[in-house]
Amino acid sequence: MRPLDDIAGAARGGTLYGVGVGPGDVRYLTLRAAGIVRSVDVIGYFAKQGLQGVARRIVAPLMERGRDELRLEYPVTSELAVDDPAYRAQIGDFYHRSAGSIADHLRQGRSVALLAEGDPFFYGSFMHMWRRLQCEFPVEVVPGVTGMSGCWTRANAPITWGDDTLSILPGTLPEDALAERLARADAAVIMKVGRNLAKVKRAVAAVGLTARAIYVERGTMENERIVPLEQCRSEKGPYFSMVLIPGRGRRL
Ligand SMILES: C[S@@+](CC[C@H](N)C(=O)[O-])C[C@H]1O[C@@H](n2cnc3c(N)ncnc32)[C@H](O)[C@@H]1O
């Protein structure tokens, strides 16, 4: 039997890795993700001002002291609306500068891993770096267990049966658009619930789905909370929160 490190493989110089680190529990990293985290020259991660960064926290048990790190700190997060021109200007400039910092390391032949909570290609900030750097540098994307997969697993809720269609909806949609799409779905995952929780609850109730809905905070992380949506009294949730509506398709 080959050793796990051998199967996982190591990072190559001058390459950018988009590493999906899964939904929170470090044991849900793939072998490849763990291999890259342990061998790469520079560990990069996005973080909100004053916070450690969730993806960085997830891999903490795999990190030895003295590793070279590149912390990319958002200049703004929820203080401005995403359609505010000031938000677009500041975030656009931040991504441009972040890509420049990563490129500096890559040009010097260093390998860089940019950590992504869940999967890098699923609503991930990594995509903004991938878009800017992939023409100039070799890039490998390491898929991760998505947050929603971690959440429905921890909620013990199979999400789709038989021919069920699954709708993935951002909780940032207007209430009537959410309700209209929920009405057509067999099963649904509502992401980005956090400050949209009250609106999401109203939309789910409007189409008669509250009794089937499950609310999950920080699935697989410390302080995980899982309750039927009808028992959730909060008007706001943490950033890492979602609502699951499992399908009821063919069961044999
Ligand atoms: C910008 S998206 C990132 C998605 C991530 N790339 C993935 O693969 O799941 C952030 C949203 O994902 C959801 N999310 C991701 N992981 C979660 C978790 N462990 N528990 C609850 N919600 C989670 C939340 O709705 C959060 O607002």
The ligand as a Tripos MOL2 file, in Angstrom:
@<TRIPOS>MOLECULE
LIG
   27    29     1     0     0
SMALL
NO_CHARGES

@<TRIPOS>ATOM
      1 C1        -19.3640   32.8530   -0.4050 C.3       1 LIG1
      2 S1        -20.2390   31.3770   -0.0710 S.3       1 LIG1
      3 C2        -18.9150   30.2170   -0.1150 C.3       1 LIG1
      4 C3        -19.3690   28.8220   -0.4550 C.3       1 LIG1
      5 C4        -18.2430   27.7910   -0.3740 C.3       1 LIG1
      6 N1        -17.2450   28.0340   -1.3870 N.3       1 LIG1
      7 C5        -18.7880   26.3780   -0.5020 C.2       1 LIG1
      8 O1        -18.2600   25.5920   -1.2950 O.co2     1 LIG1
      9 O2        -19.7210   26.0550    0.2320 O.co2     1 LIG1
     10 C6        -20.5780   31.5350    1.6340 C.3       1 LIG1
     11 C7        -21.9240   30.9340    2.0290 C.3       1 LIG1
     12 O3        -21.8410   29.5270    2.0070 O.3       1 LIG1
     13 C8        -22.6400   28.9800    3.0280 C.3       1 LIG1
     14 N2        -21.7980   28.0690    3.8390 N.ar      1 LIG1
     15 C9        -20.6040   27.6030    3.4510 C.ar      1 LIG1
     16 N3        -20.1060   26.7500    4.3740 N.ar      1 LIG1
     17 C10       -21.0250   26.6680    5.3620 C.ar      1 LIG1
     18 C11       -21.0800   25.9330    6.5940 C.ar      1 LIG1
     19 N4        -20.0780   25.1370    6.9710 N.pl3     1 LIG1
     20 N5        -22.1830   26.0810    7.3550 N.ar      1 LIG1
     21 C12       -23.1990   26.8950    6.9800 C.ar      1 LIG1
     22 N6        -23.1800   27.6180    5.8350 N.ar      1 LIG1
     23 C13       -22.1130   27.5020    5.0340 C.ar      1 LIG1
     24 C14       -23.2310   30.1200    3.8220 C.3       1 LIG1
     25 O4        -24.5430   30.3180    3.3730 O.3       1 LIG1
     26 C15       -22.3240   31.2740    3.4400 C.3       1 LIG1
     27 O5        -23.0030   32.5130    3.5210 O.3       1 LIG1
@<TRIPOS>BOND
     1     1     2 1
     2     2     3 1
     3     2    10 1
     4     3     4 1
     5     4     5 1
     6     5     6 1
     7     5     7 1
     8     7     8 2
     9     7     9 1
    10    10    11 1
    11    11    12 1
    12    11    26 1
    13    12    13 1
    14    13    14 1
    15    13    24 1
    16    14    15 ar
    17    14    23 ar
    18    15    16 ar
    19    16    17 ar
    20    17    18 ar
    21    17    23 ar
    22    18    19 1
    23    18    20 ar
    24    20    21 ar
    25    21    22 ar
    26    22    23 ar
    27    24    25 1
    28    24    26 1
    29    26    27 1
@<TRIPOS>SUBSTRUCTURE
     1 LIG1         1 GROUP 0 **** ****
